[in-house]
Every structure is written in C-alpha cells, then in structure tokens.
C-alpha cells in the first residue's frame, strides 16, 4: 500500500504547486487513510492552511509534522512563519533559530531569510543590541539580499523612509530577478513595514 500512499502524496504536491488547495487537502485525506504518520503529509497540509489563512489549523499540522520529524529545518521554518504572521515574536524567533541551527550550510537562501526574520522578531522584542549585531553579520558582497534588507529595516525602524526605500532600490538593482526578492518583500508586508 506504500505505492498508493505515494501516489496520493505526489498528486497532492502537484495540485498544491498549481494552487489547488482544496483538491490538495482531498488528496492528503486519501493518503492519510493509508498512512497517517507521515511528516510530509502534515507539513503539506499545514501549507494548505497557511494559503487559506487558517493559521491555527496550519500550526497544528506543522506541529504534528515536527513531532514526527524532530529538528527538520523546513518544518521549523514553517512553524516560525506561522508565529511570524500571527505576531508571536518570541515563539517565531525560537523556531527560526532552530531552523538555522539545523540547516545545511549549502541552503543559503532559507538560512539568510530565516536570519532576517529573526532580526525583525528581535526588533519587536526590543533586543536592540542583538539586532545591531545580526544586521552587521553579512556585507554587501553576500550572495543574498540580507545586507540590503537589514539596512532597510534599520532605516524603517528609525523612521527614515527615504533611506529605507533607497536600500530596497539597491537590493532590486543587485538582484533583478523578482523571484529572488519575493520572499523578502513578503516578509516586510507580513511584518507591517510595507503596505500591499
């Protein structure tokens, strides 16, 4: 029955990539009827709930996945993200720290983004010395947008809109591929710095 389970899970992944969350959830239910202790299944279900804005259900699904797969950086990131969008800064920070601690060094995109979210959580928690230290961790030659977004966030926090926008423009010039900057932009929307 493993092949039937895999077939439903693969189909669920395919549907999710196409943005069909309801069909994805239906496929996941079929997969779960065969085998319920799959972290991938719970993780994907959590992602569906995030898309629908059902954060309590998303968190339950991600936590079920985390219980089945300890210290998985992708699951830790997802839990951190739910706490981030629901403004639970301390919990969010803890899960992003776990994510970064367990990520392979090769996974630079996710680790830098998680560190940027950590910086924003620290800022909300009033941990200014840590914010300053983390914001200076990478320089302009870093292959991620971290440097620019950290500078922009410090400027936003100081109330200097012009400088902040200038840093964001520099990031866009250095990383012209919209896909590269999308998660960073989304983070600032979620945080409330930028308005949609």
C-alpha positions in Angstrom: 0.0 0.0 0.0 3.1 2.2 0.1 2.7 2.9 -3.6 -0.9 4.0 -3.2 0.2 6.3 -0.4 3.0 7.8 -2.5 0.7 8.2 -5.5 -1.8 10.3 -3.4 1.1 12.3 -1.8 2.7 13.1 -5.2 -0.7 14.1 -6.6 -1.2 16.4 -3.5 2.2 18.0 -4.1 1.4 18.5 -7.8 -2.0 20.1 -7.0 -0.5 22.4 -4.3 2.1 23.7 -6.8 -0.8 24.6 -9.1 -2.5 26.5 -6.3 -5.4 24.0 -5.9 -5.6 23.9 -2.1 -9.0 22.2 -1.7 -8.0 19.4 -4.1 -4.7 19.1 -2.3 -6.4 18.6 1.0 -8.7 15.9 -0.5 -5.7 14.0 -1.8 -4.0 14.3 1.6 -7.1 12.8 3.3 -6.8 9.8 0.9 -3.1 9.4 1.7 -3.8 9.7 5.4 -6.3 6.9 5.3 -3.4 4.7 4.2 -0.7 6.0 6.4 -1.2 8.8 9.0 2.3 9.2 10.4 3.9 11.0 7.5 5.6 14.3 8.4 5.5 15.3 4.7 1.7 14.9 4.7 1.2 17.0 7.8 3.7 19.6 6.5 1.9 20.0 3.2 -1.5 20.2 4.9 -0.1 23.0 7.1 1.0 24.8 3.9 -2.5 24.5 2.5 -4.0 26.0 5.7 -1.5 28.9 5.5 -2.7 29.6 2.0 -6.2 29.8 3.3 -5.2 32.0 6.2 -6.3 29.3 8.7 -3.2 29.8 11.0 -4.4 27.8 14.0 -5.0 24.7 11.8 -1.7 25.3 10.0 0.2 25.4 13.3 -1.5 22.2 14.4 -0.5 20.5 11.2 3.1 21.8 11.3 3.5 20.7 15.0 2.2 17.2 14.1 4.9 17.1 11.3 7.5 18.3 13.8 6.6 15.6 16.3 7.2 13.0 13.6 10.4 14.6 12.3 12.4 16.3 15.0 14.6 19.3 14.1 13.6 19.3 10.4 14.7 22.8 9.3 11.9 23.1 6.7 9.2 22.3 9.3 10.8 24.6 11.9 10.8 27.4 9.3 7.1 26.8 8.7 6.2 26.9 12.4 8.3 30.1 12.8 6.5 31.6 9.8 3.0 31.0 11.3 4.1 32.6 14.5 5.6 35.5 12.5 2.4 36.3 10.6 0.3 36.0 13.8 2.8 38.3 15.6 4.0 35.9 18.2 7.6 37.2 18.0 9.3 35.2 20.8 7.9 31.8 19.5 8.7 32.8 15.9 12.3 33.7 16.9 12.8 30.4 18.7 11.7 28.4 15.7 13.7 30.4 13.2 16.8 29.9 15.4 16.1 26.1 15.4 15.7 26.2 11.6 19.1 28.0 11.1 20.8 25.7 13.6 19.8 22.5 11.6 20.0 23.8 8.1 22.9 22.6 5.9 25.3 25.4 5.1 24.5 25.0 1.4 21.0 26.2 2.0 21.9 29.8 1.9 18.5 31.2 0.6 16.5 29.8 3.5 19.1 30.4 6.2 19.5 34.1 5.3 15.8 34.7 5.1 15.3 33.0 8.5 18.0 35.2 9.9 16.3 38.2 8.5 13.1 37.2 10.2 15.0 36.6 13.4 16.3 40.2 13.2 12.7 41.5 12.8 11.5 39.4 15.7 14.4 40.7 17.9 13.5 44.3 16.9 9.8 43.8 18.0 11.1 42.2 21.3 13.3 45.3 21.9 16.6 43.3 21.7 18.4 46.2 20.0 22.0 45.1 20.7 21.3 41.7 19.1 19.6 43.4 16.1 22.6 45.6 15.6 25.0 42.6 15.8 22.9 40.4 13.5 22.4 43.2 10.9 26.2 43.5 10.6 26.8 39.8 10.1 27.0 40.0 6.3 28.3 42.6 4.0 27.4 44.0 0.5 29.1 41.0 -1.2 26.9 38.4 0.4 25.1 36.4 -2.3 21.7 37.0 -0.6 19.7 40.2 -0.2 20.2 40.1 3.6 22.6 43.1 3.8 20.2 45.4 1.9 17.1 44.3 3.8 18.8 44.5 7.2 19.8 48.1 6.4 16.3 49.0 5.1 14.7 47.6 8.2 17.0 49.6 10.5 16.1 52.7 8.5 12.4 51.9 8.7 12.7 51.4 12.5 14.5 54.7 12.8 11.6 56.4 10.8 13.9 57.1 7.8 11.5 56.1 5.0 13.7 57.7 2.3 16.9 55.7 3.3 14.9 52.5 3.7 13.4 52.9 0.2 16.9 53.6 -1.1 18.2 50.3 0.4 15.3 48.4 -1.2 16.0 50.0 -4.5 19.7 48.9 -4.2 18.6 45.4 -3.5 16.3 45.4 -6.6 19.3 46.6 -8.7 21.6 43.9 -7.4 19.0 41.2 -7.6 16.9 41.9 -10.7 15.2 38.5 -10.6 11.9 39.2 -8.9 11.8 35.6 -7.7 14.9 36.2 -5.6 13.4 39.2 -3.7 9.7 38.0 -3.5 10.1 36.2 -0.1 12.0 39.2 1.3 9.3 41.6 0.1 6.6 39.3 1.5 8.4 39.4 4.9 8.1 43.2 5.0 4.4 43.0 4.1 3.8 40.4 6.9 5.8 42.5 9.3 3.7 45.5 8.5 6.6 47.7 7.2 5.3 47.7 3.7 1.6 48.1 2.7 0.2 46.0 -0.2 
